[in-house]
Amino acid sequence: MTAMRDELHIRDVAPADAAELADLLNAIIARGGTTALQDPFSAEDLAKTYLIGPHVHCCFVAVAAATGRIEGFQTLVRNPPLPDDIGDIATFARIDGTQRGVGSALFAATKARARALGLTAISATIRADNHGGLAFYGKQGFADYAVARAIPLKNGEAVDRITKRCLL
Ligand SMILES: CC(C)(COP(=O)(O)OP(=O)(O)OC[C@H]1O[C@@H](n2cnc3c(N)ncnc32)[C@H](O)[C@@H]1OP(=O)(O)O)[C@@H](O)C(=O)NCCC(=O)NCCS
């Protein structure tokens, strides 16, 4: 018998998700090599910055219908250097997750909400060494927009940052 792919339920984040999402994100930060974030988040800081704070346009979570576990989240925020009608996106899927399609399912919801909010584009800034992240946003329709050269990590290593944009 073949295993059926778990269904994902996409919904808006709730304040009660903050602790589970901080654990999910902190595991990605601790592993290193993908996200540009380097310091772990408390649930409170994560909520303020990415989940329900004043700069957040929207944040969706992907819940595995079979288990109720959150498999990933995607946030779209106002980032002051960008014009008000361009949201800045970040996407995180569990490192111990087995499901494919978490990021894509989240992006369908984020894109629809961004359009409904009247945004004109979504911007994603990705480390140049994050090949998975670059491929993921490329697959969602993002095109290269700008490169910031040799931005240092805390350990001194310099890594380019690639900004991609998806027009809405
Ligand atoms: C990037 C990330 C969000 C992708 O999430 P995901 O749930 O694995 O993405 P999906 O399964 O929806 O992938 C959609 C498509 O993107 C591409 N893709 C995703 N991850 C990829 C990888 N590691 N390598 C190559 N292509 C990849 C593939 O084309 C994939 O389609 P396919 O499965 O049909 O081949 C996830 O790997 C992650 O959380 N990474 C760590 C954090 C991070 O780097 N976030 C991005 C910067 S904010």
PDBQT file of the ligand as one rigid body, heavy atoms in Angstrom, charges set to zero:
ROOT
HETATM    1  C1  LIG A 201      12.907  27.134   1.265  1.00  0.00    +0.000 C 
HETATM    2  C2  LIG A 201      11.775  26.361   1.975  1.00  0.00    +0.000 C 
HETATM    3  C3  LIG A 201      10.819  27.354   2.608  1.00  0.00    +0.000 C 
HETATM    4  C4  LIG A 201      11.021  25.555   0.902  1.00  0.00    +0.000 C 
HETATM    5  O1  LIG A 201       9.910  24.941   1.515  1.00  0.00    +0.000 OA
HETATM    6  P1  LIG A 201       9.325  23.565   0.957  1.00  0.00    +0.000 P 
HETATM    7  O2  LIG A 201       8.074  23.272   1.696  1.00  0.00    +0.000 OA
HETATM    8  O3  LIG A 201      10.386  22.554   0.951  1.00  0.00    +0.000 OA
HETATM    9  O4  LIG A 201       8.966  23.998  -0.538  1.00  0.00    +0.000 OA
HETATM   10  P2  LIG A 201       8.055  23.199  -1.591  1.00  0.00    +0.000 P 
HETATM   11  O5  LIG A 201       8.052  21.738  -1.274  1.00  0.00    +0.000 OA
HETATM   12  O6  LIG A 201       6.737  23.887  -1.701  1.00  0.00    +0.000 OA
HETATM   13  O7  LIG A 201       8.910  23.440  -2.929  1.00  0.00    +0.000 OA
HETATM   14  C5  LIG A 201       8.373  23.988  -4.098  1.00  0.00    +0.000 C 
HETATM   15  C6  LIG A 201       9.425  23.931  -5.172  1.00  0.00    +0.000 C 
HETATM   16  O8  LIG A 201      10.556  24.749  -4.797  1.00  0.00    +0.000 OA
HETATM   17  C7  LIG A 201      11.769  24.119  -5.219  1.00  0.00    +0.000 C 
HETATM   18  N1  LIG A 201      12.570  23.759  -4.041  1.00  0.00    +0.000 N 
HETATM   19  C8  LIG A 201      12.189  23.799  -2.746  1.00  0.00    +0.000 A 
HETATM   20  N2  LIG A 201      13.204  23.429  -1.944  1.00  0.00    +0.000 NA
HETATM   21  C9  LIG A 201      14.255  23.149  -2.759  1.00  0.00    +0.000 A 
HETATM   22  C10 LIG A 201      15.585  22.704  -2.539  1.00  0.00    +0.000 A 
HETATM   23  N3  LIG A 201      16.058  22.498  -1.302  1.00  0.00    +0.000 N 
HETATM   24  N4  LIG A 201      16.393  22.530  -3.602  1.00  0.00    +0.000 NA
HETATM   25  C11 LIG A 201      15.942  22.741  -4.857  1.00  0.00    +0.000 A 
HETATM   26  N5  LIG A 201      14.659  23.160  -5.134  1.00  0.00    +0.000 NA
HETATM   27  C12 LIG A 201      13.836  23.360  -4.097  1.00  0.00    +0.000 A 
HETATM   28  C13 LIG A 201      11.373  22.875  -5.986  1.00  0.00    +0.000 C 
HETATM   29  O9  LIG A 201      11.235  23.250  -7.345  1.00  0.00    +0.000 OA
HETATM   30  C14 LIG A 201      10.017  22.549  -5.404  1.00  0.00    +0.000 C 
HETATM   31  O10 LIG A 201       9.202  21.882  -6.298  1.00  0.00    +0.000 OA
HETATM   32  P3  LIG A 201       9.248  20.261  -6.386  1.00  0.00    +0.000 P 
HETATM   33  O11 LIG A 201       9.068  19.744  -5.004  1.00  0.00    +0.000 OA
HETATM   34  O12 LIG A 201       8.104  19.965  -7.290  1.00  0.00    +0.000 OA
HETATM   35  O13 LIG A 201      10.588  19.946  -6.948  1.00  0.00    +0.000 OA
HETATM   36  C15 LIG A 201      12.328  25.373   3.040  1.00  0.00    +0.000 C 
HETATM   37  O14 LIG A 201      13.301  24.537   2.455  1.00  0.00    +0.000 OA
HETATM   38  C16 LIG A 201      12.937  26.046   4.251  1.00  0.00    +0.000 C 
HETATM   39  O15 LIG A 201      12.263  26.314   5.228  1.00  0.00    +0.000 OA
HETATM   40  N6  LIG A 201      14.257  26.330   4.229  1.00  0.00    +0.000 N 
HETATM   41  C17 LIG A 201      14.941  26.930   5.370  1.00  0.00    +0.000 C 
HETATM   42  C18 LIG A 201      14.574  28.381   5.548  1.00  0.00    +0.000 C 
HETATM   43  C19 LIG A 201      14.809  29.162   4.289  1.00  0.00    +0.000 C 
HETATM   44  O16 LIG A 201      15.834  29.053   3.651  1.00  0.00    +0.000 OA
HETATM   45  N7  LIG A 201      13.813  29.987   3.890  1.00  0.00    +0.000 N 
HETATM   46  C20 LIG A 201      13.942  30.796   2.669  1.00  0.00    +0.000 C 
HETATM   47  C21 LIG A 201      14.565  32.122   2.965  1.00  0.00    +0.000 C 
HETATM   48  S1  LIG A 201      13.460  33.108   3.957  1.00  0.00    +0.000 SA
ENDROOT
TORSDOF 0
